[in-house]
Amino acid sequence: MKAVPDRPGGLLGEVEREGAINSHLGGLAPRLLWQVRGAGWFVVGFEVIDARPTDYAPGSPDLPRLVEAMDRIVGLPLPDVARPWVEDRWDRALAGEEVNVVRGDHLTHADLHPHNVLIDADDRLWVVDWAWPTRASAVVTPSGLAVQLVSAGQDPADVEKLFASSDTWAHVDRDAMVVFARAQVRMHRHYTRLRPDEEWLVAMLDAARDWYEHLKSA
């Protein structure tokens, strides 16, 4: 269940989006069972699954499943409900026409950390927490996942080797990926300046830098 105050701003928009996109995810996420408004609250309820987080560490047997998750997300048909959700969160880190590298007609999941990509006892893959899906280009999801993997200890070159089996990666524009990777560095630097004591943010900034430097020099 997710429950938020039923008033504009805050988390309401995120939970509304998660409810709206659920039926369009091709079984990749637990089913939305109900949603209700009342007494000043908006609440959504999903089916319960028994699943474990994926392991992003070097040598993990879960790594091919992450490629599967990436390809399935990027390959989802863009539903009409998502067309107004233009990806603009990165605009502040992109100059002028650079914003075009994040514009597109692919559905995104903005936060592919290990606790959002799950595997159940039947080896079924799940992606949860669709709180902020957007309509974006194909560079956003793989580059976001790459930074998560580097933060977990993966070498950027090994991440690219892992992605070599991906249909998404095979068709992504390399120059656009470099531009977006640089924007990721700028955004993560911004967040670390706001909250310098949070070590995980510093780790994400370091990972974003390593990923960008690899793409730039490869």
KOLVOBA-6404 format. One line per field, with one value per residue: residue number from 1; residue in one letter; x, z negated, y of N, C-alpha, C in turn. Coordinates in steps of 0.001 Angstrom, whole numbers, padded with zeros to 6 digits. Layout:
BEGIN
pos = [NUM:...]
code = [A:...]
n.east = [X:...]
n.up = [Z:...]
n.north = [Y:...]
ca.east = [X:...]
ca.up = [Z:...]
ca.north = [Y:...]
c.east = [X:...]
c.up = [Z:...]
c.north = [Y:...]
This chain:
BEGIN
pos = [1:2:3:4:5:6:7:8:9:10:11:12:13:14:15:16:17:18:19:20:21:22:23:24:25:26:27:28:29:30:31:32:33:34:35:36:37:38:39:40:41:42:43:44:45:46:47:48:49:50:51:52:53:54:55:56:57:58:59:60:61:62:63:64:65:66:67:68:69:70:71:72:73:74:75:76:77:78:79:80:81:82:83:84:85:86:87:88:89:90:91:92:93:94:95:96:97:98:99:100:101:102:103:104:105:106:107:108:109:110:111:112:113:114:115:116:117:118:119:120:121:122:123:124:125:126:127:128:129:130:131:132:133:134:135:136:137:138:139:140:141:142:143:144:145:146:147:148:149:150:151:152:153:154:155:156:157:158:159:160:161:162:163:164:165:166:167:168:169:170:171:172:173:174:175:176:177:178:179:180:181:182:183:184:185:186:187:188:189:190:191:192:193:194:195:196:197:198:199:200:201:202:203:204:205:206:207:208:209:210:211:212:213:214:215:216:217:218]
code = [M:K:A:V:P:D:R:P:G:G:L:L:G:E:V:E:R:E:G:A:I:N:S:H:L:G:G:L:A:P:R:L:L:W:Q:V:R:G:A:G:W:F:V:V:G:F:E:V:I:D:A:R:P:T:D:Y:A:P:G:S:P:D:L:P:R:L:V:E:A:M:D:R:I:V:G:L:P:L:P:D:V:A:R:P:W:V:E:D:R:W:D:R:A:L:A:G:E:E:V:N:V:V:R:G:D:H:L:T:H:A:D:L:H:P:H:N:V:L:I:D:A:D:D:R:L:W:V:V:D:W:A:W:P:T:R:A:S:A:V:V:T:P:S:G:L:A:V:Q:L:V:S:A:G:Q:D:P:A:D:V:E:K:L:F:A:S:S:D:T:W:A:H:V:D:R:D:A:M:V:V:F:A:R:A:Q:V:R:M:H:R:H:Y:T:R:L:R:P:D:E:E:W:L:V:A:M:L:D:A:A:R:D:W:Y:E:H:L:K:S:A]
n.east = [000833:000367:000069:-000883:-001212:-004118:-003660:-002552:000831:003830:003895:001690:001263:003135:002161:-000314:000504:001752:-000403:-001821:-000172:000099:-001442:-000347:002093:002735:002753:005102:005238:003832:000269:-002028:-004516:-006539:-007685:-008287:-009947:-010337:-011264:-009229:-007063:-005165:-005001:-003345:-003429:-001542:-000928:000562:003886:006362:009532:013034:015637:017674:021117:023689:026418:029854:030249:027838:025145:022768:023064:022522:019735:019209:019793:017734:015556:016004:015732:013092:011664:012331:011302:008560:005341:004446:001959:-001083:-001687:000756:001870:001791:003757:006415:009911:011673:013292:016029:016667:017824:020453:021311:022365:020875:020152:020872:018972:017497:018525:017271:014660:011959:010104:009938:009038:010057:011779:012669:014413:016290:017379:018744:016640:014392:014315:013387:013449:011486:010584:009937:011577:010715:010853:010545:009706:009476:007885:006975:006952:007531:007280:008284:008056:010545:013823:015690:018104:017976:017134:019120:021509:021001:020754:023340:024943:024033:025012:027802:028167:027721:030062:030892:033081:033168:033751:033129:030424:029572:030255:028479:026089:026261:024793:022297:019366:018430:020789:022211:021037:021130:022039:025354:026707:024669:024381:026787:026484:024255:025303:027162:025402:024266:026380:026482:023969:024108:026209:025004:023073:024743:025892:023727:023180:025640:026511:025499:026466:025783:024946:027298:028685:027154:027672:030423:030275:028798:030612:032707:031408:030781:033379:034362:032648:033233:035879:036019]
n.up = [000000:000633:-000769:-000689:-001592:-000266:001492:003665:004897:003128:002594:003960:006775:007678:006687:007909:010590:010508:010054:012419:014479:014085:015306:017790:017898:018721:017037:015648:013235:009897:009719:009660:007307:006118:005643:003713:002568:-000267:-003371:-003311:-002188:000325:001527:002633:003500:003974:005436:003381:003485:003187:003133:003884:003559:006384:007068:007556:007636:008771:010765:010043:010418:011127:012952:015819:015698:015116:017466:018943:017592:018214:021046:021285:020082:021697:024049:023724:024959:025445:023536:023992:021682:020666:022368:021812:019890:020147:020093:018035:015908:016036:017319:016206:016075:018612:021479:023603:026773:025931:024376:026014:026005:024043:024777:026127:027060:025319:022517:019159:016185:013282:011237:010839:008679:006613:004900:006260:008466:008724:007975:007928:006188:008228:010205:011562:012948:011541:011579:009438:007731:009396:009338:010702:013671:016978:020251:022475:024068:025323:023987:021290:019397:019642:019001:016446:015075:015471:013904:011378:011277:011445:009078:007370:007469:009929:012735:015163:017827:017746:017329:019771:021376:020335:021154:023831:024817:025001:026636:026496:025939:028260:030112:029186:029298:029355:028960:027823:025463:024165:023730:022032:019888:018910:017990:015904:014087:013410:012164:009981:008627:007855:006016:004035:003041:001821:-000178:-001727:-003654:-003194:-002425:-000389:001693:002409:003309:005554:007132:007613:009072:011298:012433:013115:014999:016991:017750:018802:021029:022516:023235:024460]
n.north = [-001193:002292:005446:008807:012297:013826:016180:018811:018766:017679:014189:013304:013463:011585:009108:009020:008824:006325:004658:005135:004172:001483:-000645:-000733:-001937:-004461:-006726:-006519:-005256:-005605:-006097:-003396:-003327:-001847:001550:004472:007424:009500:011036:012910:011581:009785:006577:003659:000188:-002744:-006018:-008538:-009659:-012222:-011764:-011260:-008738:-007823:-008638:-006475:-006649:-007208:-010116:-011242:-013562:-012426:-010404:-010631:-010559:-007939:-006654:-007756:-006571:-003863:-003873:-004732:-002654:-000382:-001318:-001306:-000459:002933:004258:006173:007603:008309:010138:012968:013153:014333:013926:015982:016388:016468:018747:021034:020366:020243:021943:024305:022993:020494:019297:017721:015175:013737:013669:011847:008867:006722:004739:005299:004145:005615:004898:002551:000843:-001868:-002772:-002237:-003802:-006981:-010540:-013397:-016505:-018223:-017468:-015267:-012050:-008824:-005356:-002735:000078:002339:005231:007554:007535:008460:010020:009553:009602:006738:006708:007252:005223:003014:004419:005390:002947:001985:003729:003024:000391:000786:002172:000068:-001300:-002224:-002212:000366:-000410:-003107:-002960:-001949:-004125:-005994:-004832:-005268:-007353:-006356:-005296:-002706:-001246:-001702:-000066:002510:005977:006846:009325:010856:009430:010037:012796:012769:011311:013139:015064:013625:013569:016290:016615:014804:015966:018330:017340:016284:018562:019742:017872:017055:015248:012748:009672:007882:009472:010752:008513:007870:010117:009764:007386:008233:010012:008223:006591:008465:009319:006955:006503:008762:008434:005988]
ca.east = [000000:000966:-000935:-000347:-002261:-004783:-003565:-001547:002207:004306:003993:000420:001437:003873:001306:-001317:001133:001980:-001685:-002252:000675:000231:-002045:000366:003461:002931:003027:006428:005044:002656:-000965:-002811:-005779:-007552:-007268:-009417:-009771:-011266:-010737:-008005:-005975:-005228:-004350:-003339:-003053:-001019:-000787:001770:004779:007452:010674:014260:016341:018744:022490:024371:027864:030603:030138:026516:024354:021579:023359:021742:018336:019128:019690:016362:014678:016219:015146:011638:011150:012469:010481:007130:004638:004119:000504:-001543:-001674:002110:002361:002071:004797:007693:011061:012304:014037:017446:016847:018708:021833:021550:022415:020313:019598:021233:017784:016928:019021:016342:013323:011672:008813:010102:008684:011224:011694:013721:015164:016522:018312:018496:015383:013282:014362:013242:013280:010744:010992:009716:012519:010044:011422:009605:010224:008491:008023:006847:006413:007729:007574:008241:008259:011907:014605:016187:019372:017782:017087:020403:022539:020670:021122:024800:025482:023729:025925:029147:028114:027753:031391:031206:033915:032346:033970:032383:029014:029321:030281:027201:025042:026460:023740:021017:018831:018393:022137:022649:020422:021193:022990:026511:026960:023628:024682:027861:025905:023414:026172:027701:024307:024130:027420:026061:022843:024553:027005:024022:022484:025735:026074:022581:023238:027013:026796:024906:027525:025301:024918:028687:029010:026496:028420:031662:029914:028411:031861:033420:030659:030972:034763:034498:031968:033902:037185:035939]
ca.up = [000000:000538:-001170:-000746:-001726:000997:001805:004707:004429:002341:003245:004561:008203:007894:006440:008978:011795:010336:010280:013810:015416:013704:016244:019063:017682:019266:016014:015064:011862:009216:010185:008834:006961:005821:005226:003063:001971:-001351:-004640:-003076:-001759:001553:001169:003654:002990:005001:005036:002612:004084:002331:004043:003279:004365:007240:006638:008585:007418:009816:010740:009615:011440:011452:013893:017066:015463:015152:018894:019305:017058:019010:022372:021177:019787:022877:025110:023463:025757:024687:023509:024113:020386:020369:023353:021245:018858:020824:019192:017935:014638:016303:018139:015544:016259:020045:022021:024922:027508:025291:023789:026965:025764:023149:025347:026948:026870:024548:021110:018292:014742:012901:010033:010932:007675:006404:004218:007188:009465:007831:008555:006967:006054:009518:011126:012317:012773:011238:011363:008572:007396:010603:008821:011570:015061:017894:021682:022688:025066:024891:023239:019867:018573:019528:018330:015028:014548:015481:012736:010226:011304:011097:007654:006658:007572:011280:013589:016278:019030:017581:017523:021207:021885:019938:021980:025235:025203:024919:027847:026237:026063:029650:030947:028557:029898:028455:028626:026880:024186:023531:023263:020875:018779:018338:017226:014656:013182:012921:011244:008744:007916:007236:004853:002957:002430:000944:-001315:-001650:-004653:-002816:-001713:000823:002753:002841:004090:006849:007900:008066:010110:012494:013042:013726:016187:018011:018247:019645:022311:023247:023722:025139]
ca.north = [000000:003612:006430:010165:013319:014126:017609:019028:018878:016554:012887:012915:013244:010346:007953:009021:008286:004896:004002:005291:003440:000075:-001598:-000659:-002399:-005789:-007718:-006326:-004773:-006159:-005482:-002482:-003984:-000848:002892:005127:008744:009745:011565:013669:010714:009001:005319:002615:-001120:-003632:-007409:-008845:-010637:-012696:-011669:-010735:-007743:-008320:-008377:-005695:-006755:-007917:-011559:-011699:-014254:-011628:-009317:-010713:-010200:-006482:-006329:-008095:-005528:-002655:-004030:-004814:-001310:000473:-001879:-001185:000558:004144:004440:007564:008281:008777:011107:014295:013086:014567:013920:017293:016499:016674:019942:021994:019918:020181:023301:024545:021866:019232:018664:016766:013808:013039:013689:010678:008209:005494:004812:005150:003951:006558:004549:001114:000311:-003307:-003077:-002011:-004877:-008128:-011873:-014211:-017911:-018866:-016825:-014206:-010714:-007758:-003999:-002095:001497:003161:006485:008719:007184:009594:009778:010025:008874:005433:006798:007531:004014:002317:005203:005377:001634:001883:004428:002173:-000746:001263:002465:-001208:-001882:-002667:-001374:000850:-001216:-004354:-002628:-001870:-005501:-006590:-004243:-005633:-008293:-005641:-004689:-001262:-000692:-001823:000965:003827:006910:006956:010731:011259:008800:010810:014061:012509:010912:014370:015678:012875:014067:017604:016457:014180:016980:019236:016685:016151:019887:019963:016948:016548:014219:011472:008964:007228:010470:010912:007316:007995:011108:009116:006423:008989:010503:007103:006183:009501:009278:005763:006718:009834:008001:004677]
c.east = [000871:-000160:-000267:-001497:-002815:-004827:-002441:-000162:002607:004355:002721:000579:002152:002968:000191:-000733:001330:000695:-002093:-001455:000603:-000294:-001326:001773:003698:003270:004387:006350:003863:001396:-001532:-004164:-006894:-006891:-008498:-008995:-010779:-010565:-009398:-006827:-006258:-004388:-004451:-002876:-002664:-001000:000544:002589:005858:008693:011857:014855:017382:020103:023239:025892:028553:030477:028784:025807:023108:021825:022620:020266:018151:019051:018281:015392:014775:015531:013620:011023:011172:011561:008984:006488:004296:002607:000129:-001466:-000304:002604:002583:003244:006190:008826:011727:013135:015505:017718:017822:020185:022212:021432:021790:019698:020004:020012:017175:017410:018103:014911:013118:010349:008948:009661:009940:010808:012894:014672:015414:017617:017902:017170:014159:013262:014448:013089:012578:011204:010797:010594:011847:010645:010314:010352:009136:008799:008070:006280:006601:008132:007469:008338:009596:012577:015124:017487:019148:017853:018432:021469:022276:021034:022632:025414:025201:024712:027350:029213:028189:029092:031782:032164:033068:032524:033216:030881:028698:029363:028976:026087:025152:025398:022364:020598:018749:019750:022615:022142:020524:022264:024137:026775:025923:023876:025767:027319:025060:024247:026803:026639:024093:025167:026987:024927:023283:025455:026081:023450:023485:026011:024920:022663:024611:027325:026233:025868:027043:025214:026320:029101:028373:027198:029708:031367:029540:029649:032593:032735:030848:032382:034988:033869:032716:035182:037149:035883]
c.up = [000000:000214:-001290:-000982:-000362:001220:002816:004112:003629:003176:003991:006043:008508:007740:007478:010271:011680:010534:011735:014769:015213:014749:017584:018983:018078:018251:015371:013605:011221:009610:009158:008576:006686:005555:004703:002540:000850:-002588:-004455:-002588:-000385:001316:002337:003019:004130:004503:004299:003375:003075:003204:003328:004160:005259:006693:007778:008534:008585:009658:010344:010744:011861:012580:015226:016887:015468:016596:019392:018834:017888:020364:022313:020906:021045:024010:024889:024410:024880:024700:023588:022790:020074:021320:022772:020268:019467:019802:019183:016669:014857:017023:017521:015746:017726:020625:023409:025550:026933:024694:024729:026713:024815:023669:026227:026566:026199:023104:020275:016886:014179:011830:009962:009962:007322:005740:005077:008337:008685:008624:007524:007004:007339:010617:012014:011945:012521:011168:010616:008403:008643:010234:009770:012979:015939:019329:022066:023819:024468:024108:021736:019012:018513:018803:016830:014377:014479:014258:011462:010149:010931:009618:006809:006800:008945:011961:014776:017560:018949:017739:019013:021851:021551:020851:023455:025734:025289:026262:027701:026509:027518:030513:030354:029237:028927:028033:027635:025506:023443:022963:022014:019669:018112:017512:015909:013636:012576:011900:009922:007941:007197:005956:003708:002290:001480:-000324:-001380:-002637:-004289:-001881:-000416:001988:003300:003712:005472:007727:008443:009208:011409:013210:013762:015014:017313:018603:019142:021021:023172:023909:024533:026653]
c.north = [001247:004588:007792:011146:013712:015631:017797:019211:017654:015286:012477:012596:011943:009124:007880:008444:006771:004111:004024:004415:001936:-000902:-001630:-001251:-003853:-006862:-007594:-005878:-005503:-005386:-004502:-003129:-002995:000501:003621:006496:008891:010239:012262:012848:010123:007752:004348:001309:-002048:-005077:-007605:-009875:-011010:-012772:-011028:-009643:-008419:-007884:-007701:-005858:-007457:-009431:-012103:-012441:-013486:-010626:-009442:-010344:-008678:-005987:-006627:-007016:-004250:-002756:-004088:-003442:-000450:-000012:-001792:-000162:001765:004349:005917:008308:008874:009858:012511:014309:013246:014634:015294:017460:016824:017983:020937:021641:019814:021582:023355:023313:020514:018526:017633:015341:013044:013038:012451:010057:006848:005736:004592:004722:004695:006054:003049:000651:-001117:-003644:-002774:-003017:-006182:-009419:-012743:-015672:-018693:-018283:-015779:-012855:-009696:-006421:-003227:-000607:002381:004531:007662:008292:008419:009106:010392:009258:007571:005524:006826:006261:003285:003114:005287:004060:001488:002551:003632:001005:-000342:001597:001201:-001923:-002370:-001685:-000904:000040:-002539:-004131:-002570:-003259:-006223:-006108:-004654:-006599:-007637:-005066:-003173:-000631:-000703:-000678:002371:004681:007179:008400:011246:010668:009568:012120:013834:012085:012132:015087:014949:013329:015402:017490:015841:015125:017955:018626:016552:017500:020217:019118:016280:015428:012843:010724:008328:008204:010726:009724:007373:009027:010499:008143:007132:009533:009381:006652:007188:009441:008067:005996:007740:009344:006704:004834]
